[in-house]
Amino acid sequence: GNGFIDHYDSSIINNYLNINFSYNADLTKNLILNLTIKNLNNFKNESLLPNIFGREFIGRLAYSIN
């Protein structure tokens, strides 16, 4: 994929999540945690992770939620 596009998309999602975490932390955290666990289980090979999230974003998100 295009590194710039991956970074751009993940930055938008990151900003959106940061806003949601601050206003509705429990609901958002549970939703994203569930989605992240499913993504990490479904895409053991990180090269298959969906481009819209970006591998770096998923890694940071999983780390920040734990």
N, C-alpha and C positions, 0 to 999 in steps of 0.2 A: 504493500500500500504506500500511499504518499505520506511521508513523515509529517509534513506540515499540516495536512488535512487531519491526520490522527490527533495531532497536538491541539489543533483548533477545536475539533469536536469535543475532545475530552475536557478542554478548558471550559467550554460552554456548559457541559454537563456538571463539571465540578462546581462552577459558580451557582448553578441552579440547585444542586444538592446542598451547598453551604447555606443558601437562603432557607431551604426547607428544613434542614436540621435545626436551624435557630428558631423557627416558628412552630415546628411540629416534630420534635426530635424522635419521640417514641415510634410514631406511625411510620415516619420516613425511614428510620433506622431498621425497623423490622422488615419493611418492604424491600429495601435495598440489600439487607443482609440475605434475605431469602433469594433474591435474584442473583446476588453475587455467588452464593453457594451453588446455585444451579449452574451458573455460567462456568465456575471453576470445575465443577464435576463433569459438565458436558464437554468442556474444552480442555482436557488434560494437556494436550499439546498447545502451548500458548500461541503458536502461529495461527491457530484456527479461531482465536477469539474474534468476536465481531469487531469490525473496524470502527463502528460508531463509538464504542467504549474505549478502544485502544488498550493494549496490553499494560502500559504503564499506569493508566487510570485504574484498571481493575486491581492491579497490585497495590496501589496506594489506598484504594477504597477498602480492600480486604484487610489491610494492615490497620487502617484507622478505625474500623469497626471493632476489631478484636481489642 
